[in-house]
Amino acid sequence: MECEICGKEIKGKGFKIVVESSELTVCVRCKEYGVEELSTASQHGVARVVRRDRKSMMSAKPIVFTEELVENYNEIVKREREKRGWSQEELAKRIQEKESLIRKIENAEITPEPSVIEKLERIFDVRLRERIQEVKVEGRKEIVPTLGDVVVIRKKKK
């Protein structure tokens, strides 16, 4: 039997997945491209299909932002690197990231991922994140735009 995505021969049973509402039989490598279907037999001999979604398997925790990147994070990283006499390449090797990432962080071209922030905080022994205060917004009426807010009326020239 061949994988219906990559075409390689499936060793063993194969996996039934759903990709864009099409059921496919795929190999181990291609099963991540869809939602896996598990067949479970019921009491009366009728098969019941249970879809197992990767997202639902993970616990759905609400995202809580308690810390935020400091405004001048790029200057802190550059200052600490230069204080130690390291090149961007050397810092990148020490934290196991690419040199281009360090350059982009120092130029404030990107906001680094939390894992990279942690590495930089650990290696430099500095805080690049600060606690943010929760701001409560008073409930106000929702403003719904009218046609007059959207349309620009031009007067016809005579």
PLY file of the C-alpha trace (Angstrom):
ply
format ascii 1.0
element vertex 158
property float x
property float y
property float z
element edge 157
property int vertex1
property int vertex2
end_header
0.00 0.00 0.00
1.29 3.49 -0.85
0.95 6.73 1.10
-1.67 8.91 -0.57
0.37 12.06 0.11
4.04 11.27 -0.55
3.63 8.06 -2.58
6.11 6.01 -0.54
5.26 2.46 0.44
3.54 2.19 3.83
5.13 -0.37 6.10
2.54 -1.76 8.47
-1.06 -0.67 8.72
-0.90 3.05 7.85
-2.90 5.88 9.34
-6.34 7.16 8.37
-6.43 10.95 8.45
-8.79 13.64 7.22
-7.30 16.44 5.12
-9.73 19.13 3.98
-12.67 16.72 4.46
-10.99 13.95 2.40
-10.09 10.69 4.10
-6.58 9.49 3.23
-4.40 6.53 4.20
-0.90 7.84 4.90
2.49 6.88 6.31
3.92 7.88 9.70
5.71 10.94 8.27
2.59 12.33 6.57
0.07 11.77 9.38
0.83 15.22 10.82
-0.75 16.88 7.77
-4.29 16.04 8.84
-6.58 15.03 11.69
-6.27 11.39 12.68
-9.39 9.21 12.69
-9.73 6.41 15.19
-12.34 3.68 14.65
-13.77 2.20 17.79
-16.27 -0.63 17.84
-19.48 -0.09 19.74
-21.60 -2.67 21.60
-23.77 -3.51 18.57
-20.93 -4.19 16.14
-21.26 -0.84 14.39
-18.03 1.08 13.96
-18.01 4.57 15.32
-15.50 7.09 13.96
-13.91 9.37 16.50
-11.87 12.27 15.23
-8.92 13.17 17.35
-7.72 16.69 16.74
-4.20 17.63 17.84
-5.46 20.94 19.19
-8.10 19.35 21.41
-5.55 16.87 22.76
-3.58 19.70 24.27
-5.06 21.30 27.33
-6.76 24.53 26.35
-5.16 27.05 28.69
-6.05 30.69 28.31
-3.12 32.89 27.34
-2.22 35.17 30.22
0.21 37.96 29.56
1.94 38.91 32.77
5.27 40.06 31.38
6.20 42.22 28.44
9.48 42.82 26.66
11.17 46.02 27.85
11.15 48.87 25.36
14.94 49.05 24.86
15.62 45.29 24.81
17.78 45.64 21.69
20.09 48.19 23.33
20.46 46.03 26.44
21.42 42.96 24.38
23.96 44.94 22.33
25.44 46.65 25.41
25.81 43.38 27.32
27.36 41.62 24.32
29.86 44.42 23.73
30.66 44.62 27.48
31.86 41.00 27.27
33.77 41.62 24.03
31.71 39.09 22.07
30.85 39.32 18.39
27.30 38.66 17.23
28.53 35.35 15.86
30.01 34.33 19.22
26.82 35.23 21.11
24.79 33.26 18.58
26.97 30.19 19.13
26.70 30.51 22.91
22.91 30.54 22.87
22.67 28.12 19.90
20.87 30.50 17.57
21.71 32.04 14.19
23.89 35.13 13.87
21.21 36.77 11.71
18.75 36.46 14.61
21.15 38.32 16.93
21.60 41.05 14.31
17.84 41.44 13.88
17.31 41.55 17.65
19.97 44.23 18.11
18.50 46.30 15.27
14.99 45.86 16.74
13.80 44.36 13.46
12.05 41.49 15.23
10.59 40.65 18.60
12.42 37.56 19.84
10.57 34.40 20.82
10.18 33.75 24.59
12.72 30.90 24.41
15.35 33.24 22.92
14.55 35.92 25.51
15.11 33.34 28.27
18.47 32.34 26.79
19.59 35.97 26.58
18.43 36.72 30.13
20.28 33.66 31.42
23.57 34.31 29.60
23.67 38.04 30.44
22.00 37.78 33.88
19.64 40.66 33.05
15.88 41.13 32.83
14.53 41.78 29.34
10.92 41.41 30.46
8.94 43.42 32.94
5.69 42.78 34.74
2.74 44.59 33.26
-0.13 45.91 35.25
-3.59 44.78 34.36
-5.56 47.71 33.03
-9.30 47.59 33.47
-11.28 49.27 30.74
-14.65 50.67 31.67
-17.44 49.20 29.58
-18.43 51.67 26.94
-20.94 51.49 24.16
-19.84 49.81 21.00
-19.77 52.34 18.20
-21.21 51.01 14.97
-20.15 52.97 11.89
-22.87 54.35 9.70
-22.88 54.75 5.93
-21.99 58.42 6.39
-18.82 57.44 8.27
-17.66 55.28 5.38
-18.77 57.05 2.22
-17.08 60.16 0.86
-19.66 62.34 -0.92
-18.39 64.35 -3.88
-20.41 67.18 -5.26
-20.99 67.19 -8.99
-19.30 70.06 -10.82
-21.54 72.19 -13.02
0 1
1 2
2 3
3 4
4 5
5 6
6 7
7 8
8 9
9 10
10 11
11 12
12 13
13 14
14 15
15 16
16 17
17 18
18 19
19 20
20 21
21 22
22 23
23 24
24 25
25 26
26 27
27 28
28 29
29 30
30 31
31 32
32 33
33 34
34 35
35 36
36 37
37 38
38 39
39 40
40 41
41 42
42 43
43 44
44 45
45 46
46 47
47 48
48 49
49 50
50 51
51 52
52 53
53 54
54 55
55 56
56 57
57 58
58 59
59 60
60 61
61 62
62 63
63 64
64 65
65 66
66 67
67 68
68 69
69 70
70 71
71 72
72 73
73 74
74 75
75 76
76 77
77 78
78 79
79 80
80 81
81 82
82 83
83 84
84 85
85 86
86 87
87 88
88 89
89 90
90 91
91 92
92 93
93 94
94 95
95 96
96 97
97 98
98 99
99 100
100 101
101 102
102 103
103 104
104 105
105 106
106 107
107 108
108 109
109 110
110 111
111 112
112 113
113 114
114 115
115 116
116 117
117 118
118 119
119 120
120 121
121 122
122 123
123 124
124 125
125 126
126 127
127 128
128 129
129 130
130 131
131 132
132 133
133 134
134 135
135 136
136 137
137 138
138 139
139 140
140 141
141 142
142 143
143 144
144 145
145 146
146 147
147 148
148 149
149 150
150 151
151 152
152 153
153 154
154 155
155 156
156 157
